[in-house]
Amino acid sequence: MEFLHNIIEYYDELYPVTEEQKGLYKELTEGFMPAKILRIGCATGGFEHWLAKEGHDVTGIETSKEMLETANRRRRMPNTAIRFFQMSTIEMTRFLGKGFYNIISCLCDRIIFIHDRTLMRKFFYDCKLLLSEGGHLVLQLSNYDLFNAKPMAKLPTQESIRVKLYNQIWTGDDGTCTLQQDLEHCGSKIVPVLKDIVVLPVTPEQIREYATEAGFKNIDFYSGYGKEPFEADSPNLVCILS
C-alpha cells in the first residue's frame, strides 16, 4: 500500500540536490548543449527543474499521480524545456524517442521498484535503446550487498530538520522482498509512506550482468556523486553506464 501524501511535503528535504550531484551532471552534459535528459522516477521534479534552468531539455516520468502534480506545479519558468509524464518503465520505448536521450537517470533507489528480474533486464535493454550515441545511464541506489539481513534489513535513515524516513526491506520465505517506509515527525508521530511494496534490491554484480547483456561497454561504480572509489563496504552506489 502507498501513502505518498505523507511524504510529498518533505520529499525535497529528504532527497536534496547536492553540489556533488550538480557537479557530476555538469561533467556528463559537456559536449551535449543542450543535453536531452530523461529522469525515470522523477518524483516531485526538483532536480529536473535545476537541469532545465541550466538550459537542458528535460523529461521526467513517474508512476505516482500525486508526485507528478507537485512536479507540474513548479513549471513556471519561462524559456525552459521541461515536461513530465505519468509513465512506467514498461512503457518507455513505446512513447519515448529511441536514440534520443543523452543522459538517462534512475536515482534515489527507484530502480528496485522494478520488482521482476525479467522486467529488470528489459529496463537495461530499453535504456540502451533510448540512449543516443555516447550517452550515459546513471543509477543511484544503496549497496544491497550490505543490506541483505533476513528477515529484515534496515537501510540508512534519511532525515531533515523536520522529519526522519525509516526504510526496511523484509524477505519472505519464498525470497520475495518487500519495502516498508515510515516517516517520523519531530521525534514523535510516525506515519506510513509505503507498506508491503514488492521490490528487487539489485546488487553491483547483478547490475554489471544486466548492463553487459544489454550492450553497455563501460560500467563504472562509485560510492557517491563525487566519483569516490566504490568499496565493498560503501553504503551507497552510483553507477555510470555507457
C-alpha positions as CSV (number, residue, x, y, z in Angstrom):
1,M,0.0,0.0,0.0
2,E,1.1,3.6,-0.7
3,F,0.6,6.6,1.5
4,L,2.7,9.0,-0.6
5,H,0.7,12.1,0.5
6,N,2.5,11.7,3.8
7,I,5.9,12.4,2.2
8,I,5.4,14.8,-0.6
9,E,5.8,17.9,1.6
10,Y,9.2,16.7,2.8
11,Y,10.4,14.9,-0.3
12,D,12.9,17.6,-1.4
13,E,14.3,17.8,2.1
14,L,14.9,14.1,2.3
15,Y,16.3,13.8,-1.2
16,P,18.1,17.1,-1.7
17,V,20.0,18.1,-4.9
18,T,23.6,18.3,-3.7
19,E,26.5,20.2,-5.1
20,E,28.3,17.0,-5.9
21,Q,25.3,15.8,-7.9
22,K,25.2,19.1,-9.8
23,G,28.9,18.7,-10.5
24,L,28.6,15.2,-11.9
25,Y,25.8,16.2,-14.3
26,K,27.8,19.3,-15.4
27,E,30.6,16.9,-16.3
28,L,28.3,14.4,-18.1
29,T,26.5,17.1,-20.1
30,E,29.7,18.6,-21.5
31,G,29.5,18.2,-25.3
32,F,25.7,18.0,-25.2
33,M,24.3,21.5,-25.1
34,P,21.6,21.4,-24.6
35,A,21.6,17.8,-23.3
36,K,18.5,15.8,-23.7
37,I,17.8,14.2,-20.3
38,L,15.3,11.6,-19.1
39,R,14.7,11.0,-15.4
40,I,13.0,7.8,-14.5
41,G,11.1,8.1,-11.2
42,C,11.3,11.9,-11.1
43,A,9.1,12.3,-8.0
44,T,8.5,16.0,-7.3
45,G,10.9,17.1,-10.0
46,G,13.3,19.2,-8.0
47,F,16.4,18.0,-9.8
48,E,14.7,18.2,-13.2
49,H,13.9,21.9,-12.7
50,W,17.5,22.6,-11.8
51,L,18.6,20.9,-15.0
52,A,16.1,22.9,-17.0
53,K,17.4,26.1,-15.5
54,E,20.9,25.0,-16.7
55,G,19.5,25.1,-20.3
56,H,18.9,21.4,-20.9
57,D,15.9,19.6,-22.4
58,V,14.4,17.6,-19.6
59,T,11.8,14.8,-19.5
60,G,10.6,13.2,-16.2
61,I,8.4,10.1,-15.9
62,E,6.7,9.0,-12.7
63,T,4.0,6.5,-11.8
64,S,2.6,8.5,-8.9
65,K,0.0,11.0,-9.9
66,E,0.4,12.8,-6.6
67,M,4.1,13.3,-7.2
68,L,3.6,14.5,-10.7
69,E,1.1,17.1,-9.6
70,T,3.8,18.6,-7.4
71,A,6.3,18.5,-10.2
72,N,4.0,20.1,-12.7
73,R,3.0,22.9,-10.3
74,R,6.7,24.0,-10.4
75,R,6.7,24.5,-14.2
76,R,6.5,28.3,-14.1
77,M,10.0,29.1,-15.5
78,P,9.8,30.8,-19.0
79,N,12.1,29.7,-21.8
80,T,12.8,26.3,-20.3
81,A,12.2,22.9,-21.9
82,I,10.7,20.6,-19.3
83,R,7.9,18.1,-19.3
84,F,6.5,15.4,-17.0
85,F,4.5,12.2,-17.9
86,Q,2.8,9.6,-15.9
87,M,4.5,6.5,-17.2
88,S,6.2,3.3,-16.1
89,T,9.4,1.8,-17.3
90,I,7.5,-0.8,-19.2
91,E,6.0,1.9,-21.4
92,M,9.2,3.9,-22.1
93,T,10.1,2.6,-25.6
94,R,6.5,2.8,-26.7
95,F,6.1,6.5,-26.1
96,L,9.6,8.0,-25.9
97,G,12.1,8.6,-28.7
98,K,14.7,5.9,-29.4
99,G,18.3,7.1,-29.6
100,F,17.1,10.5,-28.4
101,Y,18.4,11.0,-24.8
102,N,22.0,11.9,-23.9
103,I,21.5,11.1,-20.3
104,I,19.0,8.8,-18.6
105,S,18.9,8.7,-14.8
106,C,17.2,6.5,-12.2
107,L,18.1,7.8,-8.8
108,C,17.1,7.6,-5.1
109,D,16.8,3.8,-5.1
110,R,13.9,3.9,-7.5
111,I,15.4,1.1,-9.6
112,I,14.4,-1.5,-7.0
113,F,10.7,-0.9,-7.7
114,I,11.2,-2.8,-10.9
115,H,10.5,-5.9,-8.9
116,D,10.7,-8.6,-11.5
117,R,14.0,-10.0,-12.9
118,T,12.7,-10.2,-16.4
119,L,11.5,-6.6,-16.3
120,M,14.8,-5.5,-14.8
121,R,16.6,-7.0,-17.8
122,K,14.1,-5.2,-20.0
123,F,14.8,-1.9,-18.2
124,F,18.5,-2.1,-19.1
125,Y,17.8,-3.0,-22.7
126,D,15.2,-0.2,-23.1
127,C,17.5,2.4,-21.6
128,K,20.2,1.3,-24.1
129,L,17.7,1.7,-26.9
130,L,16.6,5.2,-25.7
131,L,20.2,6.5,-25.3
132,S,21.9,8.4,-28.0
133,E,25.4,7.6,-29.3
134,G,27.8,8.4,-26.5
135,G,25.0,8.7,-24.0
136,H,25.1,7.7,-20.3
137,L,22.8,5.8,-17.9
138,V,23.2,7.0,-14.3
139,L,21.9,4.8,-11.4
140,Q,22.0,5.8,-7.7
141,L,21.0,3.3,-5.1
142,S,22.0,1.6,-1.8
143,N,24.7,-1.1,-1.8
144,Y,22.3,-4.0,-1.3
145,D,25.3,-6.4,-0.7
146,L,25.4,-4.6,2.7
147,F,21.7,-4.5,3.4
148,N,20.7,-8.2,3.0
149,A,19.9,-9.3,6.5
150,K,16.9,-11.7,6.8
151,P,14.1,-11.5,7.5
152,M,14.6,-7.7,7.8
153,A,17.3,-5.3,6.7
154,K,17.4,-1.7,7.9
155,L,18.6,0.8,5.4
156,P,20.2,4.0,6.5
157,T,17.7,6.5,7.9
158,Q,17.2,9.6,5.8
159,E,16.5,12.8,7.7
160,S,16.0,16.5,7.5
161,I,15.4,19.1,10.2
162,R,11.7,18.3,10.4
163,V,11.4,14.5,9.7
164,K,13.1,11.2,9.5
165,L,12.4,8.4,6.9
166,Y,12.9,4.8,8.0
167,N,13.4,2.2,5.4
168,Q,13.1,-1.6,6.0
169,I,13.3,-4.4,3.5
170,W,11.7,-7.7,4.5
171,T,12.5,-11.0,2.9
172,G,9.8,-13.7,2.9
173,D,10.3,-17.5,3.0
174,D,9.9,-17.6,-0.8
175,G,12.7,-15.0,-1.3
176,T,10.3,-12.1,-2.2
177,C,11.4,-8.8,-0.8
178,T,9.0,-6.0,0.3
179,L,9.8,-2.4,1.3
180,Q,8.3,-0.6,4.3
181,Q,8.9,3.2,4.7
182,D,7.7,5.2,7.7
183,L,8.0,8.9,8.4
184,E,8.7,10.3,11.8
185,H,7.6,13.9,12.6
186,C,9.8,15.8,15.0
187,G,10.6,12.7,17.1
188,S,7.0,11.9,17.8
189,K,4.3,10.9,15.3
190,I,5.1,8.1,12.9
191,V,3.0,7.7,9.7
192,P,3.4,5.1,6.9
193,V,4.7,6.0,3.4
194,L,5.0,2.6,1.8
195,K,3.9,-0.7,3.2
196,D,4.5,-4.2,1.7
197,I,5.7,-2.9,-1.6
198,V,7.4,-5.7,-3.6
199,V,10.9,-4.7,-4.6
200,L,14.1,-6.2,-6.2
201,P,17.2,-5.0,-4.4
202,V,19.8,-5.3,-7.2
203,T,23.5,-5.7,-6.3
204,P,26.5,-4.3,-8.1
205,E,27.2,-7.8,-9.6
206,Q,23.7,-8.0,-10.9
207,I,23.8,-4.5,-12.4
208,R,27.0,-5.4,-14.2
209,E,25.4,-8.6,-15.5
210,Y,22.3,-6.9,-16.8
211,A,24.2,-3.9,-18.2
212,T,26.6,-6.2,-20.1
213,E,23.7,-8.2,-21.5
214,A,22.1,-5.0,-22.7
215,G,25.2,-3.9,-24.6
216,F,26.8,-1.3,-22.3
217,K,30.5,-1.3,-22.8
218,N,31.6,0.9,-19.9
219,I,30.3,0.2,-16.4
220,D,31.8,2.3,-13.7
221,F,30.9,2.1,-10.0
222,Y,31.4,4.9,-7.4
223,S,30.4,5.4,-3.8
224,G,28.9,8.9,-4.5
225,Y,28.3,11.6,-7.0
226,G,31.8,12.9,-6.3
227,K,33.1,9.7,-8.0
228,E,34.8,8.4,-4.9
229,P,36.0,4.8,-5.3
230,F,33.4,2.2,-4.6
231,E,34.4,-0.3,-2.0
232,A,32.6,-3.5,-0.7
233,D,31.6,-1.6,2.4
234,S,30.4,1.5,0.7
235,P,26.7,2.1,1.8
236,N,25.8,4.0,-1.5
237,L,26.4,3.2,-5.1
238,V,26.5,5.5,-8.2
239,C,26.7,3.6,-11.5
240,I,27.6,5.3,-14.8
241,L,27.0,3.1,-17.8
242,S,27.7,3.9,-21.4
